[in-house]
Amino acid sequence: MATKIRLQRFGKKGKPFFHIVVADSRAPRDGRFIERIGSYNPNTNPATIEINFDKTLDWVNKGAQPTDTCRAILSYKGVLYKKHLEGGVKKGALTAEQAETKFAEWLQGKEGKVSGKKEGLVKTKEEARKAALEAEAKKKEERAAAIAAKNTPPVEEVEEAPVAEVEAENETEAPATEEGSAEETAAE
């Protein structure tokens, strides 16, 4: 029987969630399967992959062929690299200890990359949130200033009008006093 390691779709429309299963290659996509070995959720960032490493490695060693997407997932998790190292041990190119140390180093590097990506995503999200808050605060201040300008009467124009009238009255009174003083001088 030809076995495949493939994805079995679950979830709702637009929000897929997949189980990673070992199934007969002739079985329908969401139909009968032999064993469920993990899950894959592409909706999260980065995608969430949970896999039973030992069972998956066992099925790959037995000859189960992964589909293209499953091959990428298994490569990401290190199952195919572990199989490659075990092949080197069988051929005598490596010892078991060397293979284990190489795999442990690869695993640490992979975890470092994944944690770096998660930290980068969190940092970018926080920066975007801060920028949005600053933009919102600036917009709020502009709105408040516009509302304040709209609701307050033009104080400067109201004050200038009486001052101009007072000056005009002073000017009309001043010539009158000068004329009056000239008439008084003439009368004397």
TORPA-4810 file (N, C-alpha, C, O; in nm, 3 decimals):
<nodes>
NODE_1_0.084_-0.117_0.000_0.000_0.000_0.000_0.090_0.125_0.000_0.183_0.134_0.080_M
NODE_2_0.061_0.220_-0.090_0.136_0.344_-0.098_0.078_0.444_0.003_-0.039_0.480_-0.004_A
NODE_3_0.161_0.487_0.095_0.114_0.580_0.197_0.170_0.720_0.170_0.279_0.737_0.116_T
NODE_4_0.091_0.817_0.208_0.127_0.957_0.191_0.116_1.028_0.325_0.030_0.996_0.407_K
NODE_5_0.204_1.123_0.346_0.190_1.215_0.459_0.135_1.342_0.397_0.200_1.405_0.314_I
NODE_6_0.014_1.379_0.438_-0.052_1.493_0.374_-0.137_1.571_0.472_-0.152_1.532_0.588_R
NODE_7_-0.193_1.681_0.423_-0.277_1.767_0.506_-0.423_1.731_0.489_-0.468_1.702_0.379_L
NODE_8_-0.496_1.733_0.598_-0.639_1.710_0.598_-0.704_1.839_0.647_-0.680_1.882_0.760_Q
NODE_9_-0.786_1.901_0.561_-0.839_2.035_0.591_-0.953_2.033_0.691_-1.045_1.952_0.682_R
NODE_10_-0.944_2.126_0.787_-1.049_2.152_0.883_-1.067_2.302_0.891_-1.000_2.376_0.819_F
NODE_11_-1.155_2.348_0.977_-1.175_2.491_0.995_-1.289_2.541_0.910_-1.351_2.466_0.835_G
NODE_12_-1.316_2.671_0.922_-1.425_2.728_0.846_-1.374_2.798_0.721_-1.254_2.805_0.697_K
NODE_13_-1.466_2.848_0.642_-1.431_2.912_0.517_-1.344_3.035_0.544_-1.380_3.122_0.623_K
NODE_14_-1.229_3.042_0.478_-1.138_3.153_0.497_-1.045_3.139_0.616_-0.951_3.218_0.630_G
NODE_15_-1.067_3.042_0.702_-0.983_3.018_0.820_-0.944_2.871_0.826_-0.993_2.799_0.913_K
NODE_16_-0.857_2.826_0.736_-0.825_2.684_0.734_-0.736_2.642_0.851_-0.658_2.720_0.904_P
NODE_17_-0.752_2.517_0.888_-0.672_2.452_0.991_-0.650_2.311_0.941_-0.744_2.247_0.894_F
NODE_18_-0.528_2.261_0.950_-0.498_2.132_0.891_-0.445_2.033_0.994_-0.372_2.070_1.086_F
NODE_19_-0.484_1.907_0.976_-0.423_1.797_1.049_-0.323_1.733_0.954_-0.350_1.718_0.835_H
NODE_20_-0.208_1.697_1.006_-0.108_1.625_0.928_-0.133_1.477_0.954_-0.123_1.431_1.068_I
NODE_21_-0.165_1.404_0.848_-0.202_1.264_0.864_-0.123_1.175_0.769_-0.071_1.220_0.667_V
NODE_22_-0.115_1.049_0.807_-0.062_0.945_0.718_-0.183_0.871_0.665_-0.264_0.819_0.742_V
NODE_23_-0.196_0.867_0.531_-0.315_0.806_0.471_-0.275_0.728_0.347_-0.168_0.749_0.290_A
NODE_24_-0.363_0.639_0.307_-0.346_0.568_0.182_-0.356_0.672_0.069_-0.441_0.761_0.075_D
NODE_25_-0.272_0.660_-0.031_-0.270_0.760_-0.138_-0.399_0.762_-0.218_-0.430_0.861_-0.285_S
NODE_26_-0.477_0.652_-0.213_-0.603_0.645_-0.288_-0.722_0.701_-0.210_-0.829_0.720_-0.268_R
NODE_27_-0.705_0.726_-0.080_-0.815_0.776_0.003_-0.840_0.924_-0.028_-0.748_0.996_-0.067_A
NODE_28_-0.966_0.970_-0.011_-0.995_1.111_-0.036_-0.923_1.203_0.063_-0.879_1.159_0.170_P
NODE_29_-0.911_1.331_0.027_-0.835_1.426_0.106_-0.880_1.432_0.252_-0.798_1.423_0.343_R
NODE_30_-1.009_1.447_0.274_-1.061_1.457_0.410_-1.121_1.325_0.459_-1.196_1.323_0.556_D
NODE_31_-1.087_1.217_0.392_-1.146_1.088_0.425_-1.064_1.009_0.524_-1.003_1.063_0.616_G
NODE_32_-1.065_0.877_0.502_-1.000_0.784_0.594_-0.849_0.806_0.599_-0.786_0.836_0.498_R
NODE_33_-0.793_0.791_0.718_-0.648_0.801_0.734_-0.599_0.695_0.830_-0.677_0.638_0.907_F
NODE_34_-0.470_0.668_0.825_-0.412_0.563_0.909_-0.379_0.619_1.048_-0.414_0.559_1.150_I
NODE_35_-0.310_0.735_1.050_-0.268_0.790_1.179_-0.253_0.942_1.166_-0.208_0.994_1.064_E
NODE_36_-0.294_1.011_1.272_-0.275_1.157_1.278_-0.144_1.184_1.350_-0.124_1.137_1.462_R
NODE_37_-0.055_1.260_1.285_0.077_1.282_1.345_0.105_1.427_1.382_0.210_1.458_1.439_I
NODE_38_0.011_1.518_1.351_0.035_1.657_1.390_-0.073_1.750_1.340_-0.176_1.706_1.287_G
NODE_39_-0.048_1.880_1.357_-0.141_1.981_1.309_-0.063_2.101_1.257_0.053_2.123_1.292_S
NODE_40_-0.130_2.180_1.171_-0.070_2.296_1.108_-0.174_2.407_1.101_-0.281_2.387_1.044_Y
NODE_41_-0.143_2.522_1.159_-0.235_2.636_1.159_-0.167_2.754_1.090_-0.083_2.820_1.150_N
NODE_42_-0.203_2.781_0.963_-0.139_2.892_0.892_-0.197_3.028_0.926_-0.148_3.129_0.876_P
NODE_43_-0.300_3.035_1.011_-0.364_3.161_1.044_-0.281_3.246_1.140_-0.299_3.367_1.145_N
NODE_44_-0.192_3.185_1.215_-0.109_3.260_1.310_0.018_3.306_1.239_0.054_3.256_1.133_T
NODE_45_0.085_3.404_1.301_0.210_3.454_1.243_0.318_3.446_1.348_0.308_3.519_1.447_N
NODE_46_0.419_3.364_1.334_0.442_3.263_1.231_0.347_3.145_1.249_0.289_3.126_1.355_P
NODE_47_0.333_3.067_1.143_0.239_2.955_1.143_0.272_2.859_1.257_0.388_2.834_1.287_A
NODE_48_0.166_2.805_1.320_0.182_2.711_1.431_0.187_2.569_1.376_0.095_2.524_1.308_T
NODE_49_0.296_2.499_1.407_0.312_2.361_1.363_0.340_2.275_1.486_0.438_2.296_1.556_I
NODE_50_0.252_2.179_1.510_0.272_2.082_1.618_0.283_1.945_1.553_0.196_1.906_1.475_E
NODE_51_0.389_1.874_1.585_0.410_1.746_1.519_0.471_1.647_1.618_0.552_1.685_1.702_I
NODE_52_0.430_1.521_1.609_0.491_1.415_1.688_0.615_1.371_1.612_0.606_1.297_1.514_N
NODE_53_0.730_1.417_1.657_0.855_1.399_1.584_0.889_1.252_1.562_0.925_1.212_1.451_F
NODE_54_0.878_1.172_1.668_0.920_1.032_1.658_0.830_0.952_1.563_0.881_0.875_1.482_D
NODE_55_0.699_0.971_1.572_0.608_0.900_1.482_0.631_0.941_1.337_0.630_0.857_1.247_K
NODE_56_0.651_1.070_1.317_0.672_1.120_1.181_0.801_1.064_1.123_0.804_1.020_1.007_T
NODE_57_0.907_1.064_1.202_1.034_1.009_1.155_1.020_0.861_1.124_1.076_0.812_1.026_L
NODE_58_0.945_0.790_1.207_0.922_0.648_1.183_0.850_0.625_1.050_0.887_0.537_0.973_D
NODE_59_0.744_0.706_1.023_0.669_0.690_0.898_0.755_0.727_0.776_0.746_0.662_0.672_W
NODE_60_0.838_0.829_0.790_0.925_0.867_0.678_1.026_0.756_0.652_1.056_0.725_0.537_V
NODE_61_1.079_0.695_0.758_1.174_0.583_0.741_1.106_0.460_0.682_1.171_0.381_0.613_N
NODE_62_0.976_0.443_0.708_0.902_0.329_0.651_0.872_0.350_0.503_0.836_0.255_0.434_K
NODE_63_0.886_0.473_0.454_0.865_0.498_0.311_0.744_0.582_0.277_0.708_0.593_0.160_G
NODE_64_0.679_0.641_0.375_0.565_0.728_0.347_0.615_0.853_0.275_0.711_0.916_0.319_A
NODE_65_0.550_0.889_0.164_0.591_1.003_0.084_0.513_1.128_0.124_0.390_1.129_0.116_Q
NODE_66_0.582_1.234_0.167_0.509_1.357_0.201_0.473_1.435_0.075_0.546_1.433_-0.024_P
NODE_67_0.359_1.504_0.079_0.323_1.593_-0.031_0.416_1.714_-0.025_0.496_1.726_0.068_T
NODE_68_0.407_1.803_-0.123_0.498_1.917_-0.129_0.489_2.005_-0.005_0.592_2.042_0.053_D
NODE_69_0.368_2.038_0.037_0.350_2.123_0.155_0.398_2.051_0.280_0.463_2.111_0.366_T
NODE_70_0.366_1.924_0.292_0.411_1.847_0.408_0.563_1.831_0.408_0.625_1.830_0.514_C
NODE_71_0.621_1.819_0.290_0.768_1.810_0.282_0.829_1.939_0.339_0.928_1.933_0.412_R
NODE_72_0.772_2.054_0.304_0.823_2.182_0.357_0.805_2.189_0.508_0.894_2.237_0.579_A
NODE_73_0.692_2.141_0.557_0.666_2.142_0.702_0.765_2.050_0.774_0.822_2.087_0.877_I
NODE_74_0.784_1.930_0.720_0.876_1.834_0.784_1.020_1.884_0.778_1.098_1.861_0.870_L
NODE_75_1.054_1.952_0.671_1.188_2.010_0.660_1.205_2.121_0.763_1.311_2.132_0.826_S
NODE_76_1.103_2.202_0.780_1.105_2.312_0.877_1.123_2.260_1.019_1.194_2.320_1.099_Y
NODE_77_1.060_2.148_1.049_1.068_2.090_1.182_1.192_2.002_1.202_1.224_1.965_1.315_K
NODE_78_1.263_1.969_1.095_1.387_1.894_1.107_1.374_1.745_1.090_1.472_1.673_1.112_G
NODE_79_1.258_1.695_1.053_1.238_1.551_1.038_1.323_1.499_0.922_1.389_1.396_0.935_V
NODE_80_1.322_1.570_0.811_1.399_1.524_0.695_1.549_1.535_0.719_1.625_1.451_0.670_L
NODE_81_1.594_1.636_0.794_1.736_1.648_0.826_1.780_1.533_0.917_1.888_1.477_0.900_Y
NODE_82_1.694_1.498_1.013_1.724_1.386_1.103_1.734_1.256_1.023_1.821_1.173_1.051_K
NODE_83_1.645_1.237_0.925_1.650_1.118_0.840_1.780_1.116_0.760_1.842_1.011_0.743_K
NODE_84_1.820_1.232_0.712_1.944_1.243_0.635_2.064_1.205_0.723_2.153_1.132_0.678_H
NODE_85_2.067_1.254_0.846_2.176_1.221_0.937_2.178_1.072_0.971_2.284_1.012_0.981_L
NODE_86_2.060_1.013_0.990_2.053_0.869_1.018_2.104_0.787_0.900_2.166_0.683_0.918_E
NODE_87_2.077_0.836_0.779_2.130_0.769_0.659_2.282_0.774_0.657_2.347_0.677_0.616_G
NODE_88_2.340_0.886_0.701_2.486_0.897_0.709_2.544_0.803_0.812_2.653_0.750_0.794_G
NODE_89_2.471_0.782_0.923_2.518_0.689_1.027_2.515_0.547_0.973_2.607_0.469_0.998_V
NODE_90_2.409_0.511_0.897_2.398_0.376_0.842_2.510_0.348_0.741_2.560_0.236_0.733_K
NODE_91_2.549_0.450_0.666_2.655_0.433_0.566_2.793_0.436_0.629_2.890_0.393_0.567_K
NODE_92_2.803_0.486_0.752_2.931_0.489_0.820_3.004_0.621_0.804_3.120_0.631_0.845_G
NODE_93_2.943_0.721_0.745_3.007_0.851_0.728_3.012_0.929_0.860_3.101_1.011_0.880_A
NODE_94_2.916_0.903_0.947_2.909_0.971_1.077_2.889_0.869_1.187_2.843_0.757_1.163_L
NODE_95_2.924_0.909_1.308_2.887_0.827_1.423_2.754_0.881_1.477_2.711_0.990_1.440_T
NODE_96_2.691_0.805_1.562_2.561_0.845_1.617_2.575_0.972_1.701_2.487_1.057_1.700_A
NODE_97_2.687_0.984_1.774_2.709_1.102_1.857_2.727_1.227_1.770_2.674_1.333_1.802_E
NODE_98_2.802_1.213_1.661_2.822_1.327_1.571_2.689_1.371_1.510_2.661_1.490_1.498_Q
NODE_99_2.607_1.273_1.473_2.476_1.305_1.415_2.389_1.378_1.517_2.320_1.474_1.483_A
NODE_100_2.392_1.331_1.641_2.312_1.396_1.746_2.359_1.539_1.771_2.277_1.629_1.786_E
NODE_101_2.490_1.560_1.777_2.541_1.696_1.801_2.506_1.789_1.684_2.470_1.905_1.705_T
NODE_102_2.518_1.738_1.560_2.483_1.820_1.444_2.335_1.858_1.447_2.298_1.972_1.419_K
NODE_103_2.251_1.761_1.482_2.108_1.789_1.488_2.076_1.887_1.601_1.991_1.975_1.584_F
NODE_104_2.142_1.873_1.715_2.120_1.965_1.828_2.162_2.107_1.790_2.093_2.203_1.824_A
NODE_105_2.275_2.122_1.719_2.319_2.254_1.674_2.219_2.314_1.576_2.185_2.432_1.585_E
NODE_106_2.172_2.232_1.484_2.073_2.281_1.385_1.946_2.325_1.456_1.887_2.428_1.422_W
NODE_107_1.903_2.245_1.555_1.781_2.276_1.629_1.795_2.408_1.706_1.701_2.487_1.709_L
NODE_108_1.911_2.432_1.768_1.933_2.558_1.839_1.931_2.676_1.744_1.873_2.780_1.775_Q
NODE_109_1.994_2.662_1.628_1.993_2.769_1.529_1.852_2.799_1.481_1.814_2.915_1.464_G
NODE_110_1.775_2.693_1.459_1.637_2.709_1.412_1.553_2.780_1.518_1.475_2.870_1.486_K
NODE_111_1.568_2.739_1.645_1.492_2.803_1.753_1.531_2.949_1.765_1.445_3.034_1.793_E
NODE_112_1.658_2.981_1.745_1.704_3.120_1.750_1.640_3.203_1.640_1.599_3.317_1.664_G
NODE_113_1.631_3.148_1.520_1.569_3.220_1.409_1.421_3.244_1.435_1.370_3.353_1.411_K
NODE_114_1.352_3.141_1.484_1.209_3.152_1.509_1.182_3.254_1.620_1.093_3.337_1.607_V
NODE_115_1.260_3.248_1.728_1.240_3.344_1.837_1.274_3.485_1.791_1.208_3.581_1.832_S
NODE_116_1.376_3.500_1.707_1.410_3.631_1.652_1.297_3.687_1.567_1.267_3.806_1.573_G
NODE_117_1.235_3.601_1.489_1.123_3.645_1.405_1.005_3.687_1.493_0.940_3.788_1.466_K
NODE_118_0.976_3.608_1.597_0.865_3.642_1.687_0.891_3.775_1.756_0.801_3.858_1.766_K
NODE_119_1.014_3.796_1.804_1.049_3.922_1.870_1.037_4.038_1.772_0.987_4.145_1.808_E
NODE_120_1.082_4.016_1.649_1.071_4.121_1.547_0.926_4.156_1.519_0.892_4.274_1.504_G
NODE_121_0.841_4.054_1.512_0.698_4.079_1.488_0.635_4.155_1.604_0.554_4.246_1.582_L
NODE_122_0.670_4.118_1.726_0.615_4.187_1.843_0.663_4.332_1.846_0.586_4.423_1.876_V
NODE_123_0.791_4.352_1.814_0.848_4.487_1.814_0.781_4.573_1.706_0.746_4.688_1.732_K
NODE_124_0.763_4.519_1.588_0.699_4.594_1.479_0.555_4.627_1.517_0.507_4.738_1.491_T
NODE_125_0.487_4.532_1.576_0.347_4.554_1.615_0.340_4.664_1.720_0.250_4.749_1.714_K
NODE_126_0.432_4.664_1.815_0.432_4.766_1.920_0.464_4.903_1.862_0.403_5.003_1.900_E
NODE_127_0.560_4.910_1.769_0.594_5.037_1.706_0.475_5.091_1.627_0.447_5.211_1.630_E
NODE_128_0.407_5.003_1.557_0.289_5.046_1.480_0.180_5.097_1.574_0.113_5.195_1.544_A
NODE_129_0.164_5.031_1.688_0.064_5.074_1.786_0.100_5.211_1.843_0.012_5.296_1.859_R
NODE_130_0.229_5.233_1.875_0.271_5.363_1.927_0.251_5.473_1.823_0.204_5.582_1.856_K
NODE_131_0.285_5.445_1.699_0.268_5.544_1.592_0.120_5.577_1.574_0.084_5.693_1.553_A
NODE_132_0.034_5.476_1.583_-0.110_5.499_1.570_-0.161_5.584_1.686_-0.244_5.673_1.665_A
NODE_133_-0.113_5.559_1.808_-0.154_5.639_1.923_-0.109_5.784_1.909_-0.184_5.876_1.942_L
NODE_134_0.014_5.805_1.861_0.063_5.941_1.842_-0.018_6.013_1.736_-0.055_6.129_1.753_E
NODE_135_-0.046_5.944_1.626_-0.126_6.005_1.520_-0.266_6.038_1.571_-0.321_6.142_1.537_A
NODE_136_-0.322_5.949_1.650_-0.456_5.972_1.705_-0.455_6.091_1.801_-0.548_6.172_1.799_E
NODE_137_-0.351_6.102_1.885_-0.342_6.214_1.978_-0.327_6.346_1.901_-0.388_6.446_1.938_A
NODE_138_-0.247_6.346_1.797_-0.228_6.466_1.716_-0.360_6.507_1.649_-0.396_6.624_1.647_K
NODE_139_-0.430_6.409_1.595_-0.558_6.436_1.530_-0.659_6.489_1.632_-0.738_6.579_1.601_K
NODE_140_-0.657_6.434_1.752_-0.748_6.478_1.857_-0.719_6.623_1.896_-0.812_6.702_1.915_K
NODE_141_-0.591_6.659_1.906_-0.554_6.797_1.938_-0.599_6.893_1.828_-0.650_7.001_1.856_E
NODE_142_-0.580_6.852_1.703_-0.622_6.936_1.591_-0.774_6.956_1.592_-0.823_7.066_1.569_E
NODE_143_-0.848_6.848_1.620_-0.994_6.859_1.629_-1.036_6.951_1.742_-1.126_7.034_1.726_R
NODE_144_-0.971_6.937_1.857_-1.003_7.021_1.972_-0.974_7.167_1.941_-1.053_7.255_1.977_A
NODE_145_-0.864_7.195_1.874_-0.831_7.332_1.837_-0.932_7.387_1.737_-0.973_7.503_1.748_A
NODE_146_-0.974_7.305_1.641_-1.072_7.349_1.542_-1.207_7.377_1.609_-1.273_7.476_1.575_A
NODE_147_-1.248_7.292_1.701_-1.375_7.312_1.772_-1.367_7.436_1.859_-1.462_7.514_1.865_I
NODE_148_-1.254_7.455_1.927_-1.237_7.572_2.012_-1.240_7.699_1.928_-1.301_7.798_1.969_A
NODE_149_-1.177_7.698_1.813_-1.177_7.815_1.725_-1.317_7.842_1.671_-1.355_7.958_1.653_A
NODE_150_-1.391_7.740_1.646_-1.527_7.755_1.592_-1.622_7.809_1.697_-1.707_7.893_1.667_K
NODE_151_-1.610_7.761_1.820_-1.705_7.798_1.926_-1.675_7.932_1.992_-1.766_7.995_2.045_N
NODE_152_-1.552_7.977_1.990_-1.520_8.105_2.055_-1.548_8.219_1.959_-1.516_8.210_1.841_T
NODE_153_-1.609_8.329_2.009_-1.632_8.444_1.921_-1.500_8.512_1.891_-1.405_8.500_1.968_P
NODE_154_-1.494_8.582_1.778_-1.368_8.650_1.744_-1.344_8.765_1.842_-1.396_8.875_1.822_P
NODE_155_-1.268_8.742_1.945_-1.244_8.836_2.053_-1.165_8.956_2.003_-1.194_9.069_2.043_V
NODE_156_-1.069_8.935_1.918_-0.982_9.042_1.871_-1.061_9.147_1.795_-1.038_9.266_1.815_E
NODE_157_-1.153_9.109_1.709_-1.230_9.203_1.630_-1.325_9.283_1.717_-1.345_9.402_1.693_E
NODE_158_-1.384_9.222_1.818_-1.477_9.290_1.907_-1.402_9.396_1.985_-1.454_9.506_2.004_V
NODE_159_-1.283_9.367_2.031_-1.205_9.462_2.108_-1.154_9.576_2.021_-1.148_9.689_2.068_E
NODE_160_-1.118_9.550_1.898_-1.063_9.652_1.810_-1.169_9.755_1.773_-1.137_9.874_1.760_E
NODE_161_-1.291_9.715_1.755_-1.397_9.808_1.716_-1.418_9.916_1.823_-1.421_10.034_1.785_A
NODE_162_-1.433_9.886_1.950_-1.449_9.993_2.049_-1.326_10.083_2.059_-1.340_10.203_2.079_P
NODE_163_-1.208_10.026_2.045_-1.087_10.107_2.053_-1.084_10.206_1.938_-1.047_10.322_1.957_V
NODE_164_-1.121_10.162_1.819_-1.124_10.250_1.703_-1.230_10.359_1.722_-1.206_10.474_1.687_A
NODE_165_-1.345_10.323_1.777_-1.450_10.422_1.801_-1.407_10.522_1.906_-1.435_10.641_1.893_E
NODE_166_-1.340_10.477_2.008_-1.293_10.566_2.114_-1.191_10.663_2.057_-1.193_10.782_2.089_V
NODE_167_-1.101_10.614_1.971_-1.000_10.701_1.910_-1.067_10.803_1.819_-1.029_10.920_1.817_E
NODE_168_-1.167_10.756_1.744_-1.238_10.848_1.656_-1.309_10.955_1.739_-1.310_11.072_1.700_A
NODE_169_-1.369_10.919_1.851_-1.435_11.015_1.938_-1.335_11.113_1.996_-1.362_11.233_2.007_E
NODE_170_-1.219_11.062_2.033_-1.114_11.148_2.088_-1.067_11.248_1.984_-1.042_11.364_2.017_N
NODE_171_-1.056_11.205_1.860_-1.010_11.295_1.754_-1.115_11.403_1.727_-1.079_11.519_1.707_E
NODE_172_-1.241_11.366_1.728_-1.344_11.467_1.704_-1.353_11.564_1.822_-1.381_11.682_1.800_T
NODE_173_-1.329_11.520_1.943_-1.332_11.609_2.058_-1.211_11.700_2.061_-1.222_11.816_2.099_E
NODE_174_-1.097_11.649_2.022_-0.974_11.728_2.027_-0.982_11.849_1.935_-0.947_11.959_1.978_A
NODE_175_-1.026_11.834_1.810_-1.036_11.955_1.728_-1.140_12.051_1.784_-1.125_12.172_1.772_P
NODE_176_-1.243_12.000_1.845_-1.344_12.087_1.901_-1.284_12.168_2.015_-1.312_12.287_2.027_A
NODE_177_-1.204_12.109_2.094_-1.142_12.183_2.203_-1.043_12.284_2.150_-1.028_12.393_2.205_T
NODE_178_-0.974_12.248_2.041_-0.879_12.343_1.982_-0.955_12.461_1.923_-0.915_12.576_1.940_E
NODE_179_-1.064_12.433_1.854_-1.144_12.540_1.796_-1.205_12.625_1.907_-1.212_12.747_1.900_E
NODE_180_-1.249_12.555_2.011_-1.307_12.627_2.124_-1.201_12.716_2.191_-1.232_12.827_2.233_G
NODE_181_-1.084_12.669_2.200_-0.979_12.749_2.263_-0.939_12.864_2.172_-0.903_12.971_2.220_S
NODE_182_-0.946_12.842_2.039_-0.915_12.950_1.944_-1.023_13.057_1.952_-0.994_13.176_1.946_A
NODE_183_-1.148_13.014_1.964_-1.259_13.110_1.974_-1.249_13.187_2.106_-1.276_13.307_2.111_E
NODE_184_-1.209_13.117_2.211_-1.194_13.182_2.339_-1.082_13.286_2.333_-1.095_13.394_2.390_E
NODE_185_-0.973_13.254_2.262_-0.862_13.347_2.249_-0.904_13.468_2.165_-0.864_13.581_2.193_T
NODE_186_-0.983_13.444_2.065_-1.029_13.554_1.978_-1.124_13.643_2.054_-1.122_13.765_2.037_A
NODE_187_-1.207_13.585_2.137_-1.302_13.663_2.213_-1.230_13.749_2.316_-1.278_13.858_2.348_A
NODE_188_-1.125_13.707_2.363_-1.052_13.785_2.462_-0.991_13.898_2.392_-0.923_13.980_2.454_E
</nodes>
